[in-house]
């Protein structure tokens, strides 16, 4: 029975990822989740009490995987500037990934304060990994620089999602801008 519940919960989360990446937060409804998984709508409520609860669980499950991918890319890099480039490029490489698209859709939605705080805390964990590289470059305010750097990454993510330029062009421009900024 526990294995069945775990499988159903996983199916619901996978359906939620698909709905979010296809149609944004408006598409994430319990009737849509029920339809995608073949469950009765009332059964969805046995797993999640609200849409915010689905979102919180997606963040709890997906964000650490995404952050680990960024950290692994940084670990393979050598010098601090290479780590910073890996941090930027890996995040931008993940833009097309369904997990990332779901997290972006989630962050743009109207969530309750608890869900927003959990997302903020998860993003804070990602910021920590870049602070050290910025400190190694000699920044007097590495945490502030990390927040500004992440703002550049977030802007680049939005440009890629708009499709106005090729993702590689956006990534190259973001890396060049960030590296010039961190050297300054």
PyMOL commands that place a pseudoatom at each C-alpha (Angstrom):
pseudoatom trace, name=CA, resn=UNK, resi=1, chain=A, elem=C, hetatm=0, pos=[0.000, 0.000, 0.000]
pseudoatom trace, name=CA, resn=UNK, resi=2, chain=A, elem=C, hetatm=0, pos=[2.786, 2.443, 0.882]
pseudoatom trace, name=CA, resn=UNK, resi=3, chain=A, elem=C, hetatm=0, pos=[4.526, 1.694, -2.413]
pseudoatom trace, name=CA, resn=UNK, resi=4, chain=A, elem=C, hetatm=0, pos=[1.289, 2.385, -4.303]
pseudoatom trace, name=CA, resn=UNK, resi=5, chain=A, elem=C, hetatm=0, pos=[0.853, 5.736, -2.537]
pseudoatom trace, name=CA, resn=UNK, resi=6, chain=A, elem=C, hetatm=0, pos=[4.459, 6.652, -3.339]
pseudoatom trace, name=CA, resn=UNK, resi=7, chain=A, elem=C, hetatm=0, pos=[3.904, 5.800, -6.993]
pseudoatom trace, name=CA, resn=UNK, resi=8, chain=A, elem=C, hetatm=0, pos=[0.658, 7.801, -7.123]
pseudoatom trace, name=CA, resn=UNK, resi=9, chain=A, elem=C, hetatm=0, pos=[2.307, 10.790, -5.451]
pseudoatom trace, name=CA, resn=UNK, resi=10, chain=A, elem=C, hetatm=0, pos=[5.154, 10.590, -7.977]
pseudoatom trace, name=CA, resn=UNK, resi=11, chain=A, elem=C, hetatm=0, pos=[2.656, 10.425, -10.838]
pseudoatom trace, name=CA, resn=UNK, resi=12, chain=A, elem=C, hetatm=0, pos=[0.864, 13.486, -9.477]
pseudoatom trace, name=CA, resn=UNK, resi=13, chain=A, elem=C, hetatm=0, pos=[4.140, 15.422, -9.234]
pseudoatom trace, name=CA, resn=UNK, resi=14, chain=A, elem=C, hetatm=0, pos=[5.106, 14.396, -12.758]
pseudoatom trace, name=CA, resn=UNK, resi=15, chain=A, elem=C, hetatm=0, pos=[1.699, 15.520, -14.019]
pseudoatom trace, name=CA, resn=UNK, resi=16, chain=A, elem=C, hetatm=0, pos=[2.130, 18.810, -12.148]
pseudoatom trace, name=CA, resn=UNK, resi=17, chain=A, elem=C, hetatm=0, pos=[5.533, 19.366, -13.824]
pseudoatom trace, name=CA, resn=UNK, resi=18, chain=A, elem=C, hetatm=0, pos=[3.983, 18.783, -17.222]
pseudoatom trace, name=CA, resn=UNK, resi=19, chain=A, elem=C, hetatm=0, pos=[1.040, 21.063, -16.553]
pseudoatom trace, name=CA, resn=UNK, resi=20, chain=A, elem=C, hetatm=0, pos=[3.276, 23.845, -15.254]
pseudoatom trace, name=CA, resn=UNK, resi=21, chain=A, elem=C, hetatm=0, pos=[5.728, 23.615, -18.146]
pseudoatom trace, name=CA, resn=UNK, resi=22, chain=A, elem=C, hetatm=0, pos=[2.939, 23.478, -20.727]
pseudoatom trace, name=CA, resn=UNK, resi=23, chain=A, elem=C, hetatm=0, pos=[0.565, 26.102, -19.385]
pseudoatom trace, name=CA, resn=UNK, resi=24, chain=A, elem=C, hetatm=0, pos=[2.010, 27.842, -16.348]
pseudoatom trace, name=CA, resn=UNK, resi=25, chain=A, elem=C, hetatm=0, pos=[0.381, 28.023, -12.964]
pseudoatom trace, name=CA, resn=UNK, resi=26, chain=A, elem=C, hetatm=0, pos=[-3.127, 28.489, -14.395]
pseudoatom trace, name=CA, resn=UNK, resi=27, chain=A, elem=C, hetatm=0, pos=[-2.890, 24.964, -15.837]
pseudoatom trace, name=CA, resn=UNK, resi=28, chain=A, elem=C, hetatm=0, pos=[-2.100, 23.406, -12.455]
pseudoatom trace, name=CA, resn=UNK, resi=29, chain=A, elem=C, hetatm=0, pos=[-5.551, 22.465, -11.192]
pseudoatom trace, name=CA, resn=UNK, resi=30, chain=A, elem=C, hetatm=0, pos=[-6.777, 19.456, -9.294]
pseudoatom trace, name=CA, resn=UNK, resi=31, chain=A, elem=C, hetatm=0, pos=[-9.152, 18.449, -12.122]
pseudoatom trace, name=CA, resn=UNK, resi=32, chain=A, elem=C, hetatm=0, pos=[-6.226, 18.575, -14.559]
pseudoatom trace, name=CA, resn=UNK, resi=33, chain=A, elem=C, hetatm=0, pos=[-4.044, 16.542, -12.186]
pseudoatom trace, name=CA, resn=UNK, resi=34, chain=A, elem=C, hetatm=0, pos=[-6.826, 13.980, -11.830]
pseudoatom trace, name=CA, resn=UNK, resi=35, chain=A, elem=C, hetatm=0, pos=[-7.274, 13.753, -15.595]
pseudoatom trace, name=CA, resn=UNK, resi=36, chain=A, elem=C, hetatm=0, pos=[-3.524, 13.341, -16.242]
pseudoatom trace, name=CA, resn=UNK, resi=37, chain=A, elem=C, hetatm=0, pos=[-3.138, 10.610, -13.640]
pseudoatom trace, name=CA, resn=UNK, resi=38, chain=A, elem=C, hetatm=0, pos=[-6.445, 8.825, -14.055]
pseudoatom trace, name=CA, resn=UNK, resi=39, chain=A, elem=C, hetatm=0, pos=[-7.366, 9.501, -10.439]
pseudoatom trace, name=CA, resn=UNK, resi=40, chain=A, elem=C, hetatm=0, pos=[-10.657, 10.842, -9.190]
pseudoatom trace, name=CA, resn=UNK, resi=41, chain=A, elem=C, hetatm=0, pos=[-10.435, 14.502, -8.275]
pseudoatom trace, name=CA, resn=UNK, resi=42, chain=A, elem=C, hetatm=0, pos=[-11.273, 13.660, -4.668]
pseudoatom trace, name=CA, resn=UNK, resi=43, chain=A, elem=C, hetatm=0, pos=[-8.299, 11.271, -4.636]
pseudoatom trace, name=CA, resn=UNK, resi=44, chain=A, elem=C, hetatm=0, pos=[-5.924, 14.108, -5.504]
pseudoatom trace, name=CA, resn=UNK, resi=45, chain=A, elem=C, hetatm=0, pos=[-6.947, 15.770, -2.224]
pseudoatom trace, name=CA, resn=UNK, resi=46, chain=A, elem=C, hetatm=0, pos=[-5.793, 12.653, -0.362]
pseudoatom trace, name=CA, resn=UNK, resi=47, chain=A, elem=C, hetatm=0, pos=[-2.246, 13.469, -1.488]
pseudoatom trace, name=CA, resn=UNK, resi=48, chain=A, elem=C, hetatm=0, pos=[-2.256, 17.277, -1.467]
pseudoatom trace, name=CA, resn=UNK, resi=49, chain=A, elem=C, hetatm=0, pos=[-4.469, 19.674, 0.464]
pseudoatom trace, name=CA, resn=UNK, resi=50, chain=A, elem=C, hetatm=0, pos=[-3.995, 22.554, -1.991]
pseudoatom trace, name=CA, resn=UNK, resi=51, chain=A, elem=C, hetatm=0, pos=[-2.250, 23.697, -5.133]
pseudoatom trace, name=CA, resn=UNK, resi=52, chain=A, elem=C, hetatm=0, pos=[0.329, 25.426, -2.935]
pseudoatom trace, name=CA, resn=UNK, resi=53, chain=A, elem=C, hetatm=0, pos=[1.089, 22.055, -1.310]
pseudoatom trace, name=CA, resn=UNK, resi=54, chain=A, elem=C, hetatm=0, pos=[1.782, 20.567, -4.760]
pseudoatom trace, name=CA, resn=UNK, resi=55, chain=A, elem=C, hetatm=0, pos=[4.065, 23.500, -5.532]
pseudoatom trace, name=CA, resn=UNK, resi=56, chain=A, elem=C, hetatm=0, pos=[5.908, 23.188, -2.224]
pseudoatom trace, name=CA, resn=UNK, resi=57, chain=A, elem=C, hetatm=0, pos=[6.527, 19.493, -2.793]
pseudoatom trace, name=CA, resn=UNK, resi=58, chain=A, elem=C, hetatm=0, pos=[7.757, 20.113, -6.341]
pseudoatom trace, name=CA, resn=UNK, resi=59, chain=A, elem=C, hetatm=0, pos=[10.243, 22.625, -4.984]
pseudoatom trace, name=CA, resn=UNK, resi=60, chain=A, elem=C, hetatm=0, pos=[11.304, 20.258, -2.211]
pseudoatom trace, name=CA, resn=UNK, resi=61, chain=A, elem=C, hetatm=0, pos=[11.873, 17.445, -4.724]
pseudoatom trace, name=CA, resn=UNK, resi=62, chain=A, elem=C, hetatm=0, pos=[13.134, 19.245, -7.834]
pseudoatom trace, name=CA, resn=UNK, resi=63, chain=A, elem=C, hetatm=0, pos=[15.120, 22.220, -6.606]
pseudoatom trace, name=CA, resn=UNK, resi=64, chain=A, elem=C, hetatm=0, pos=[17.789, 20.166, -4.785]
pseudoatom trace, name=CA, resn=UNK, resi=65, chain=A, elem=C, hetatm=0, pos=[18.352, 18.104, -7.949]
pseudoatom trace, name=CA, resn=UNK, resi=66, chain=A, elem=C, hetatm=0, pos=[18.722, 21.260, -10.016]
pseudoatom trace, name=CA, resn=UNK, resi=67, chain=A, elem=C, hetatm=0, pos=[21.026, 22.868, -7.431]
pseudoatom trace, name=CA, resn=UNK, resi=68, chain=A, elem=C, hetatm=0, pos=[23.166, 19.713, -7.305]
pseudoatom trace, name=CA, resn=UNK, resi=69, chain=A, elem=C, hetatm=0, pos=[23.633, 19.904, -11.068]
pseudoatom trace, name=CA, resn=UNK, resi=70, chain=A, elem=C, hetatm=0, pos=[24.851, 23.497, -10.741]
pseudoatom trace, name=CA, resn=UNK, resi=71, chain=A, elem=C, hetatm=0, pos=[27.149, 22.567, -7.841]
pseudoatom trace, name=CA, resn=UNK, resi=72, chain=A, elem=C, hetatm=0, pos=[28.571, 19.602, -9.778]
pseudoatom trace, name=CA, resn=UNK, resi=73, chain=A, elem=C, hetatm=0, pos=[29.345, 21.836, -12.751]
pseudoatom trace, name=CA, resn=UNK, resi=74, chain=A, elem=C, hetatm=0, pos=[31.117, 24.262, -10.435]
pseudoatom trace, name=CA, resn=UNK, resi=75, chain=A, elem=C, hetatm=0, pos=[33.071, 21.452, -8.757]
pseudoatom trace, name=CA, resn=UNK, resi=76, chain=A, elem=C, hetatm=0, pos=[34.456, 20.386, -12.137]
pseudoatom trace, name=CA, resn=UNK, resi=77, chain=A, elem=C, hetatm=0, pos=[35.693, 23.937, -12.793]
pseudoatom trace, name=CA, resn=UNK, resi=78, chain=A, elem=C, hetatm=0, pos=[39.068, 25.177, -11.589]
pseudoatom trace, name=CA, resn=UNK, resi=79, chain=A, elem=C, hetatm=0, pos=[39.642, 28.858, -10.965]
pseudoatom trace, name=CA, resn=UNK, resi=80, chain=A, elem=C, hetatm=0, pos=[36.979, 31.086, -9.338]
pseudoatom trace, name=CA, resn=UNK, resi=81, chain=A, elem=C, hetatm=0, pos=[36.083, 32.693, -12.677]
pseudoatom trace, name=CA, resn=UNK, resi=82, chain=A, elem=C, hetatm=0, pos=[35.588, 29.234, -14.213]
pseudoatom trace, name=CA, resn=UNK, resi=83, chain=A, elem=C, hetatm=0, pos=[33.315, 28.321, -11.302]
pseudoatom trace, name=CA, resn=UNK, resi=84, chain=A, elem=C, hetatm=0, pos=[31.276, 31.471, -11.887]
pseudoatom trace, name=CA, resn=UNK, resi=85, chain=A, elem=C, hetatm=0, pos=[30.988, 30.689, -15.592]
pseudoatom trace, name=CA, resn=UNK, resi=86, chain=A, elem=C, hetatm=0, pos=[29.893, 27.122, -14.762]
pseudoatom trace, name=CA, resn=UNK, resi=87, chain=A, elem=C, hetatm=0, pos=[27.301, 28.493, -12.314]
pseudoatom trace, name=CA, resn=UNK, resi=88, chain=A, elem=C, hetatm=0, pos=[25.787, 30.727, -14.988]
pseudoatom trace, name=CA, resn=UNK, resi=89, chain=A, elem=C, hetatm=0, pos=[25.990, 28.291, -17.898]
pseudoatom trace, name=CA, resn=UNK, resi=90, chain=A, elem=C, hetatm=0, pos=[24.586, 25.298, -16.034]
pseudoatom trace, name=CA, resn=UNK, resi=91, chain=A, elem=C, hetatm=0, pos=[21.562, 27.246, -14.850]
pseudoatom trace, name=CA, resn=UNK, resi=92, chain=A, elem=C, hetatm=0, pos=[20.946, 28.481, -18.377]
pseudoatom trace, name=CA, resn=UNK, resi=93, chain=A, elem=C, hetatm=0, pos=[21.428, 24.972, -19.800]
pseudoatom trace, name=CA, resn=UNK, resi=94, chain=A, elem=C, hetatm=0, pos=[18.663, 23.779, -17.490]
pseudoatom trace, name=CA, resn=UNK, resi=95, chain=A, elem=C, hetatm=0, pos=[16.096, 26.264, -18.812]
pseudoatom trace, name=CA, resn=UNK, resi=96, chain=A, elem=C, hetatm=0, pos=[14.552, 23.697, -21.165]
pseudoatom trace, name=CA, resn=UNK, resi=97, chain=A, elem=C, hetatm=0, pos=[14.365, 21.013, -18.471]
pseudoatom trace, name=CA, resn=UNK, resi=98, chain=A, elem=C, hetatm=0, pos=[10.803, 20.335, -17.254]
pseudoatom trace, name=CA, resn=UNK, resi=99, chain=A, elem=C, hetatm=0, pos=[11.894, 20.561, -13.618]
pseudoatom trace, name=CA, resn=UNK, resi=100, chain=A, elem=C, hetatm=0, pos=[13.300, 24.014, -14.228]
pseudoatom trace, name=CA, resn=UNK, resi=101, chain=A, elem=C, hetatm=0, pos=[10.312, 25.153, -16.239]
pseudoatom trace, name=CA, resn=UNK, resi=102, chain=A, elem=C, hetatm=0, pos=[8.075, 24.047, -13.393]
pseudoatom trace, name=CA, resn=UNK, resi=103, chain=A, elem=C, hetatm=0, pos=[10.151, 25.940, -10.804]
pseudoatom trace, name=CA, resn=UNK, resi=104, chain=A, elem=C, hetatm=0, pos=[10.078, 29.084, -12.972]
pseudoatom trace, name=CA, resn=UNK, resi=105, chain=A, elem=C, hetatm=0, pos=[6.325, 28.803, -13.441]
pseudoatom trace, name=CA, resn=UNK, resi=106, chain=A, elem=C, hetatm=0, pos=[5.958, 28.301, -9.709]
pseudoatom trace, name=CA, resn=UNK, resi=107, chain=A, elem=C, hetatm=0, pos=[8.057, 31.331, -8.835]
pseudoatom trace, name=CA, resn=UNK, resi=108, chain=A, elem=C, hetatm=0, pos=[5.879, 33.513, -11.049]
pseudoatom trace, name=CA, resn=UNK, resi=109, chain=A, elem=C, hetatm=0, pos=[2.657, 32.383, -9.380]
pseudoatom trace, name=CA, resn=UNK, resi=110, chain=A, elem=C, hetatm=0, pos=[0.517, 33.721, -6.620]
pseudoatom trace, name=CA, resn=UNK, resi=111, chain=A, elem=C, hetatm=0, pos=[1.590, 31.453, -3.792]
pseudoatom trace, name=CA, resn=UNK, resi=112, chain=A, elem=C, hetatm=0, pos=[0.931, 31.784, -0.122]
pseudoatom trace, name=CA, resn=UNK, resi=113, chain=A, elem=C, hetatm=0, pos=[3.662, 33.209, 2.112]
pseudoatom trace, name=CA, resn=UNK, resi=114, chain=A, elem=C, hetatm=0, pos=[4.806, 29.766, 3.315]
pseudoatom trace, name=CA, resn=UNK, resi=115, chain=A, elem=C, hetatm=0, pos=[5.342, 28.455, -0.202]
pseudoatom trace, name=CA, resn=UNK, resi=116, chain=A, elem=C, hetatm=0, pos=[7.166, 31.631, -1.269]
pseudoatom trace, name=CA, resn=UNK, resi=117, chain=A, elem=C, hetatm=0, pos=[9.435, 31.367, 1.779]
pseudoatom trace, name=CA, resn=UNK, resi=118, chain=A, elem=C, hetatm=0, pos=[10.330, 27.758, 0.961]
pseudoatom trace, name=CA, resn=UNK, resi=119, chain=A, elem=C, hetatm=0, pos=[11.214, 28.763, -2.604]
pseudoatom trace, name=CA, resn=UNK, resi=120, chain=A, elem=C, hetatm=0, pos=[13.291, 31.686, -1.313]
pseudoatom trace, name=CA, resn=UNK, resi=121, chain=A, elem=C, hetatm=0, pos=[15.134, 29.389, 1.080]
pseudoatom trace, name=CA, resn=UNK, resi=122, chain=A, elem=C, hetatm=0, pos=[15.879, 26.922, -1.723]
pseudoatom trace, name=CA, resn=UNK, resi=123, chain=A, elem=C, hetatm=0, pos=[17.230, 29.708, -3.923]
pseudoatom trace, name=CA, resn=UNK, resi=124, chain=A, elem=C, hetatm=0, pos=[19.295, 30.941, -0.975]
pseudoatom trace, name=CA, resn=UNK, resi=125, chain=A, elem=C, hetatm=0, pos=[20.989, 27.564, -0.869]
pseudoatom trace, name=CA, resn=UNK, resi=126, chain=A, elem=C, hetatm=0, pos=[21.993, 27.977, -4.498]
pseudoatom trace, name=CA, resn=UNK, resi=127, chain=A, elem=C, hetatm=0, pos=[23.379, 31.470, -3.856]
pseudoatom trace, name=CA, resn=UNK, resi=128, chain=A, elem=C, hetatm=0, pos=[25.649, 30.103, -1.124]
pseudoatom trace, name=CA, resn=UNK, resi=129, chain=A, elem=C, hetatm=0, pos=[27.616, 28.039, -3.652]
pseudoatom trace, name=CA, resn=UNK, resi=130, chain=A, elem=C, hetatm=0, pos=[28.624, 31.114, -5.650]
pseudoatom trace, name=CA, resn=UNK, resi=131, chain=A, elem=C, hetatm=0, pos=[29.495, 33.304, -2.650]
pseudoatom trace, name=CA, resn=UNK, resi=132, chain=A, elem=C, hetatm=0, pos=[32.694, 31.337, -2.032]
pseudoatom trace, name=CA, resn=UNK, resi=133, chain=A, elem=C, hetatm=0, pos=[33.917, 31.785, -5.614]
pseudoatom trace, name=CA, resn=UNK, resi=134, chain=A, elem=C, hetatm=0, pos=[33.210, 35.511, -5.402]
pseudoatom trace, name=CA, resn=UNK, resi=135, chain=A, elem=C, hetatm=0, pos=[35.072, 35.698, -2.082]
pseudoatom trace, name=CA, resn=UNK, resi=136, chain=A, elem=C, hetatm=0, pos=[38.018, 33.909, -3.695]
pseudoatom trace, name=CA, resn=UNK, resi=137, chain=A, elem=C, hetatm=0, pos=[38.055, 36.685, -6.307]
pseudoatom trace, name=CA, resn=UNK, resi=138, chain=A, elem=C, hetatm=0, pos=[38.470, 39.195, -3.495]
pseudoatom trace, name=CA, resn=UNK, resi=139, chain=A, elem=C, hetatm=0, pos=[35.001, 40.760, -3.410]
pseudoatom trace, name=CA, resn=UNK, resi=140, chain=A, elem=C, hetatm=0, pos=[34.470, 42.769, -0.250]
pseudoatom trace, name=CA, resn=UNK, resi=141, chain=A, elem=C, hetatm=0, pos=[30.726, 41.974, -0.446]
pseudoatom trace, name=CA, resn=UNK, resi=142, chain=A, elem=C, hetatm=0, pos=[30.542, 38.471, -1.968]
pseudoatom trace, name=CA, resn=UNK, resi=143, chain=A, elem=C, hetatm=0, pos=[26.942, 37.848, -0.818]
pseudoatom trace, name=CA, resn=UNK, resi=144, chain=A, elem=C, hetatm=0, pos=[25.737, 41.079, -2.416]
pseudoatom trace, name=CA, resn=UNK, resi=145, chain=A, elem=C, hetatm=0, pos=[27.692, 40.282, -5.573]
pseudoatom trace, name=CA, resn=UNK, resi=146, chain=A, elem=C, hetatm=0, pos=[26.121, 36.789, -5.594]
pseudoatom trace, name=CA, resn=UNK, resi=147, chain=A, elem=C, hetatm=0, pos=[22.617, 38.228, -5.393]
pseudoatom trace, name=CA, resn=UNK, resi=148, chain=A, elem=C, hetatm=0, pos=[23.343, 40.628, -8.253]
pseudoatom trace, name=CA, resn=UNK, resi=149, chain=A, elem=C, hetatm=0, pos=[24.929, 37.833, -10.281]
pseudoatom trace, name=CA, resn=UNK, resi=150, chain=A, elem=C, hetatm=0, pos=[21.834, 35.667, -9.742]
pseudoatom trace, name=CA, resn=UNK, resi=151, chain=A, elem=C, hetatm=0, pos=[19.694, 38.586, -10.906]
pseudoatom trace, name=CA, resn=UNK, resi=152, chain=A, elem=C, hetatm=0, pos=[21.632, 38.525, -14.171]
pseudoatom trace, name=CA, resn=UNK, resi=153, chain=A, elem=C, hetatm=0, pos=[21.069, 34.775, -14.466]
pseudoatom trace, name=CA, resn=UNK, resi=154, chain=A, elem=C, hetatm=0, pos=[17.353, 35.244, -13.802]
pseudoatom trace, name=CA, resn=UNK, resi=155, chain=A, elem=C, hetatm=0, pos=[17.162, 37.923, -16.518]
pseudoatom trace, name=CA, resn=UNK, resi=156, chain=A, elem=C, hetatm=0, pos=[18.970, 35.610, -18.946]
pseudoatom trace, name=CA, resn=UNK, resi=157, chain=A, elem=C, hetatm=0, pos=[16.508, 32.808, -18.106]
pseudoatom trace, name=CA, resn=UNK, resi=158, chain=A, elem=C, hetatm=0, pos=[13.612, 35.124, -18.990]
pseudoatom trace, name=CA, resn=UNK, resi=159, chain=A, elem=C, hetatm=0, pos=[15.287, 36.060, -22.318]
pseudoatom trace, name=CA, resn=UNK, resi=160, chain=A, elem=C, hetatm=0, pos=[15.761, 32.398, -23.209]
pseudoatom trace, name=CA, resn=UNK, resi=161, chain=A, elem=C, hetatm=0, pos=[12.161, 31.632, -22.340]
pseudoatom trace, name=CA, resn=UNK, resi=162, chain=A, elem=C, hetatm=0, pos=[10.969, 34.515, -24.519]
pseudoatom trace, name=CA, resn=UNK, resi=163, chain=A, elem=C, hetatm=0, pos=[12.771, 32.932, -27.445]
pseudoatom trace, name=CA, resn=UNK, resi=164, chain=A, elem=C, hetatm=0, pos=[13.895, 36.317, -28.788]
pseudoatom trace, name=CA, resn=UNK, resi=165, chain=A, elem=C, hetatm=0, pos=[17.495, 35.120, -29.157]
pseudoatom trace, name=CA, resn=UNK, resi=166, chain=A, elem=C, hetatm=0, pos=[19.173, 31.753, -29.410]
pseudoatom trace, name=CA, resn=UNK, resi=167, chain=A, elem=C, hetatm=0, pos=[19.904, 30.287, -25.960]
pseudoatom trace, name=CA, resn=UNK, resi=168, chain=A, elem=C, hetatm=0, pos=[23.641, 30.071, -26.738]
pseudoatom trace, name=CA, resn=UNK, resi=169, chain=A, elem=C, hetatm=0, pos=[23.719, 33.795, -27.614]
pseudoatom trace, name=CA, resn=UNK, resi=170, chain=A, elem=C, hetatm=0, pos=[21.989, 34.678, -24.335]
pseudoatom trace, name=CA, resn=UNK, resi=171, chain=A, elem=C, hetatm=0, pos=[24.306, 32.397, -22.358]
pseudoatom trace, name=CA, resn=UNK, resi=172, chain=A, elem=C, hetatm=0, pos=[27.449, 33.855, -23.962]
pseudoatom trace, name=CA, resn=UNK, resi=173, chain=A, elem=C, hetatm=0, pos=[26.251, 37.413, -23.322]
pseudoatom trace, name=CA, resn=UNK, resi=174, chain=A, elem=C, hetatm=0, pos=[25.300, 36.635, -19.717]
pseudoatom trace, name=CA, resn=UNK, resi=175, chain=A, elem=C, hetatm=0, pos=[28.636, 34.963, -18.992]
pseudoatom trace, name=CA, resn=UNK, resi=176, chain=A, elem=C, hetatm=0, pos=[30.597, 37.827, -20.566]
pseudoatom trace, name=CA, resn=UNK, resi=177, chain=A, elem=C, hetatm=0, pos=[28.618, 40.455, -18.642]
pseudoatom trace, name=CA, resn=UNK, resi=178, chain=A, elem=C, hetatm=0, pos=[28.858, 38.597, -15.329]
pseudoatom trace, name=CA, resn=UNK, resi=179, chain=A, elem=C, hetatm=0, pos=[32.582, 37.919, -15.644]
pseudoatom trace, name=CA, resn=UNK, resi=180, chain=A, elem=C, hetatm=0, pos=[33.298, 41.563, -16.531]
pseudoatom trace, name=CA, resn=UNK, resi=181, chain=A, elem=C, hetatm=0, pos=[31.244, 42.590, -13.531]
pseudoatom trace, name=CA, resn=UNK, resi=182, chain=A, elem=C, hetatm=0, pos=[32.885, 40.255, -11.037]
pseudoatom trace, name=CA, resn=UNK, resi=183, chain=A, elem=C, hetatm=0, pos=[36.354, 41.271, -12.196]
pseudoatom trace, name=CA, resn=UNK, resi=184, chain=A, elem=C, hetatm=0, pos=[35.519, 44.944, -11.750]
for i in range(1, 184): cmd.bond("trace and resi %d" % i, "trace and resi %d" % (i + 1))
show_as sticks, trace
zoom trace
